[in-house]
Amino acid sequence: MLIHKIAILIVGIGLLSSCQNTQPESADDFKKEMSGKEKDYWYNGNAELTSYKLIQSRYGEQHAGHAVLIFVTEPFSPTKFVKADREGNEDISVLKLNATKKFETGIYPYSLMTSTFTPFENTDHALKISFSGQEWCGHAYMEMVHKFNPEVEVASYFEGESFDQKEIPAAFYEDEIWNLIRLESKKLKTGKTQMVPSFEFLRLYHKEVKAYAAEIVLGEGTENTKLVKLTYPELKRTLEIKYTKDFPFKILGWTEQILIDQNTTYTTEATLNKSINLDYWTKHNVQDSIYRQQLGL
């Protein structure tokens, strides 16, 4: 069990209520000026659900699966580092991304999820990033909360990976990129930097949790799309995300490549399938499975 001075992961009682959406339906609760179309899109009482056809590289082979990106606005407690079910004046309005993947390797399945909480008012840093991964060998949980400096902790089935409250000097986190595309696509910083790779990558490939040298490049795709490409020379890894050029800057897909040796590259690719806007937290009855069909799941 992870015990943190500020952030506590609570499982069990209250799990159902934690998914209830108590977001405000206007942008009046935070200071950042937003255009009318931004308010209408992010504060209309729905979440954006987008499914992708996934080809996941694992164990030197490619495995079919699916990914879902769930973007939703929520009130967030800056002291408890959790969604604020009992809203207070100090709460911060955040864009939350739940990024999920499901695929199978041979006989056993993988289930991966990364959650990123980015404030609307100040997008310099995500307030929290968490990752969980489950497969038949075991499971792992990794969490960052941004206090004065980001603090990370890991609990893992694998020997030697777990640690508590590791402070990482201020650096950019790859998992922040997805929300920044949606909120501040014109303000994405480019060039060489220090970046903590995605929590998913760090756990799947059992890499040291630290900032690595990286480069961020923005480019043009087709007529109506843009690209952001991340390159990690030491890790021999690249990630390219494609999104729409205009608001709401929807994610259209992504490609990850990892060079294993001179002749072998592991490639993971996600391509857009279906997208709907829905108050999914109210759709938990048997008949609501129709929405999974709409998403192609």
C-alpha positions in Angstrom: 0.0 0.0 0.0 1.3 3.4 -0.9 1.3 6.0 1.9 1.9 9.6 1.0 2.1 12.6 3.2 -0.3 14.4 0.9 -1.8 12.0 -1.6 -3.6 8.9 -0.4 -5.0 6.4 -2.9 -8.4 5.3 -1.6 -9.9 2.0 -2.9 -13.2 0.6 -1.8 -15.7 2.8 0.0 -16.6 5.8 -2.1 -15.4 4.3 -5.4 -18.7 4.7 -7.1 -19.2 8.3 -5.9 -15.6 9.2 -7.0 -16.7 8.8 -10.6 -19.7 11.0 -10.3 -19.1 14.2 -12.2 -19.6 17.3 -10.1 -18.0 19.7 -12.5 -19.3 23.2 -12.9 -21.1 23.9 -16.1 -19.5 27.3 -16.6 -15.9 28.6 -16.5 -16.8 31.1 -13.8 -15.0 29.1 -11.1 -11.5 29.8 -12.4 -9.7 32.9 -13.5 -8.3 32.0 -16.9 -10.1 33.8 -19.7 -11.6 31.3 -22.2 -13.2 31.8 -25.5 -16.9 31.1 -25.8 -16.2 27.9 -27.9 -13.8 26.7 -25.2 -16.4 27.1 -22.5 -19.1 25.5 -24.5 -16.9 22.5 -25.3 -15.2 21.8 -22.0 -18.0 22.9 -19.6 -21.1 21.4 -21.3 -21.5 18.6 -18.7 -20.0 15.9 -21.0 -16.7 14.1 -21.5 -15.0 13.5 -24.8 -14.5 9.7 -25.4 -12.4 8.6 -28.3 -11.5 5.1 -29.2 -8.5 4.0 -31.3 -7.4 0.8 -33.0 -4.2 -0.2 -31.3 -1.3 -2.2 -32.6 0.9 -2.6 -29.5 4.5 -3.8 -29.6 5.4 -6.2 -26.8 7.9 -9.0 -26.5 9.2 -8.3 -30.0 5.8 -8.8 -31.7 2.8 -6.6 -32.5 -0.5 -7.3 -30.7 -4.0 -6.0 -31.7 -6.0 -4.2 -29.1 -7.8 -0.9 -28.5 -7.1 2.4 -26.7 -9.5 5.0 -25.3 -8.8 8.6 -24.4 -11.3 10.2 -22.0 -11.0 13.9 -21.5 -13.2 15.5 -18.9 -13.3 18.7 -16.8 -13.3 18.2 -13.0 -12.8 20.2 -9.7 -9.5 19.1 -8.1 -8.3 19.5 -4.5 -4.8 21.1 -4.5 -4.2 19.9 -0.9 -5.5 16.3 -1.1 -4.5 15.8 -4.8 -7.8 14.0 -5.6 -11.0 14.9 -7.4 -13.0 17.2 -5.1 -16.4 15.5 -4.5 -17.1 18.1 -1.8 -16.2 21.2 -3.6 -14.4 24.1 -1.8 -13.2 27.6 -2.6 -9.6 26.4 -3.0 -10.4 23.7 -5.6 -8.8 24.0 -9.0 -10.6 23.3 -12.3 -8.6 20.7 -14.2 -8.7 18.8 -17.5 -8.3 15.2 -16.7 -7.2 12.6 -19.2 -7.8 8.9 -18.6 -5.8 7.1 -21.3 -6.5 3.4 -21.4 -5.1 0.5 -23.4 -6.2 -3.2 -23.6 -4.4 -5.8 -25.6 -3.4 -9.5 -25.3 0.0 -11.2 -25.5 -0.5 -14.8 -26.2 -2.6 -16.3 -23.4 -2.7 -13.3 -21.1 -4.1 -9.8 -21.2 -2.7 -6.4 -20.4 -4.8 -3.5 -19.0 -3.0 -0.1 -18.8 -4.3 3.3 -17.6 -2.6 6.7 -17.2 -4.4 9.6 -15.5 -3.2 13.2 -15.9 -4.6 16.3 -14.2 -3.8 19.6 -15.8 -5.1 22.9 -14.4 -6.9 25.2 -16.8 -5.6 28.4 -15.2 -1.9 27.5 -15.1 -0.8 24.8 -17.5 2.9 25.0 -16.5 2.8 21.6 -14.7 0.3 18.8 -14.3 -0.8 18.6 -10.6 -0.9 14.8 -10.7 0.0 11.9 -12.9 -0.8 8.3 -12.1 -0.3 5.0 -13.9 -1.5 1.5 -13.2 -0.8 -1.7 -15.2 -2.2 -5.2 -14.7 -1.2 -8.4 -16.4 -1.1 -12.0 -15.3 2.5 -11.8 -13.9 1.5 -8.9 -11.6 0.7 -5.3 -11.4 2.3 -1.9 -10.8 1.2 1.6 -9.7 3.2 4.8 -10.2 2.2 8.3 -9.1 3.5 11.8 -9.3 2.1 14.7 -7.3 3.4 18.2 -7.9 4.1 20.0 -4.6 7.1 22.3 -4.4 8.8 19.8 -6.6 7.3 16.7 -8.2 7.4 13.7 -6.0 7.1 10.2 -7.5 6.5 6.8 -5.9 6.2 3.4 -7.4 4.7 0.1 -6.1 5.6 -2.8 -8.3 5.3 -6.6 -8.5 8.9 -6.6 -9.9 11.8 -6.7 -7.5 13.8 -3.6 -7.0 11.4 -1.2 -8.6 9.4 0.1 -5.7 10.3 3.3 -3.9 8.5 6.1 -1.9 8.6 9.9 -2.3 11.5 10.3 -4.8 11.9 14.0 -5.6 12.7 14.7 -9.2 14.1 18.2 -10.0 11.7 20.3 -12.0 11.4 18.7 -15.4 8.8 18.3 -18.1 6.6 15.1 -18.0 5.7 13.4 -21.3 2.3 12.5 -20.0 1.5 16.3 -19.8 1.8 16.6 -23.6 -1.6 15.2 -24.3 -3.5 17.8 -22.2 -1.3 20.6 -23.4 -2.2 19.8 -27.0 -5.9 20.2 -26.0 -5.4 23.3 -23.9 -2.4 25.2 -25.2 -1.5 23.7 -28.5 0.0 27.0 -29.7 2.2 27.3 -26.5 3.9 23.9 -26.7 7.5 24.5 -25.9 9.8 23.1 -28.6 13.5 22.4 -28.7 15.9 20.4 -26.4 14.8 19.8 -22.8 14.8 17.4 -19.9 11.8 15.2 -19.9 10.4 12.3 -17.8 9.1 9.7 -20.3 5.6 8.3 -20.0 4.9 6.3 -16.9 3.7 3.5 -19.2 7.0 3.3 -21.0 9.0 3.4 -17.8 7.1 0.5 -16.3 6.8 -1.7 -19.3 10.5 -1.4 -20.1 11.7 -1.2 -16.5 13.6 2.1 -16.9 15.0 4.3 -14.2 12.5 7.0 -13.2 14.3 10.3 -14.0 14.4 13.0 -16.6 16.1 12.1 -19.8 17.5 14.4 -22.6 14.7 14.9 -25.1 13.7 17.1 -28.0 10.2 18.4 -28.9 9.5 19.3 -32.5 6.2 20.6 -34.0 5.3 20.0 -37.6 2.6 20.1 -40.1 0.7 17.0 -41.1 -1.9 17.1 -43.8 -3.9 20.2 -44.6 -5.9 20.1 -41.4 -3.5 18.3 -39.0 -0.4 19.0 -36.9 2.2 16.8 -35.4 4.3 16.9 -32.2 7.3 14.6 -32.1 9.3 13.7 -29.0 12.8 12.1 -29.4 14.9 10.6 -26.6 18.4 9.9 -27.9 19.6 7.9 -24.9 16.4 5.7 -24.9 16.4 5.4 -28.7 12.7 6.2 -28.6 10.4 8.5 -30.5 6.7 9.4 -30.0 4.7 11.2 -32.7 1.2 12.5 -31.9 -1.1 13.7 -34.7 -4.0 16.1 -33.9 -6.3 18.5 -35.6 -5.0 22.0 -36.4 -8.0 23.8 -35.2 -9.9 23.7 -31.8 -10.7 21.4 -30.1 -7.3 20.0 -31.2 -8.6 16.4 -31.2 -6.0 13.6 -31.0 -6.1 11.6 -34.3 -3.5 9.0 -33.4 0.0 8.4 -32.4 3.1 6.2 -33.2 5.8 5.1 -30.8 9.1 3.7 -32.1 11.9 2.1 -30.0 15.1 1.1 -31.6 16.3 -2.2 -30.0 19.3 -2.7 -32.2 20.5 -1.6 -35.6 18.0 -4.0 -37.3 15.1 -4.1 -34.9 12.5 -1.3 -34.2 9.5 -1.9 -32.0 6.5 0.1 -33.3 3.2 0.8 -31.5 0.5 2.6 -33.4 -3.0 3.9 -32.6 -5.4 5.1 -35.3 -8.7 7.0 -34.7 -11.8 4.8 -34.6 -14.8 6.6 -33.1 -15.4 9.7 -30.9 -18.5 10.7 -28.9 -19.2 13.3 -26.2 -21.2 11.8 -23.3 -21.8 12.0 -19.6 -20.5 8.5 -19.3 -20.6 8.4 -15.5 -24.4 8.1 -15.7 -24.2 5.3 -18.2 -23.7 2.3 -16.1 -26.8 0.1 -16.8 -26.9 -2.9 -19.0 -28.7 -1.1 -21.8 -26.0 1.6 -21.8 -23.6 -0.9 -23.4 -24.9 0.5 -26.7 -22.4 3.3 -26.3 -19.5 0.8 -26.3 -20.9 -0.3 -29.7 -20.9 3.3 -30.8 -17.2 3.5 -29.9 -16.4 0.3 -31.7 -15.4 -1.5 -28.4 
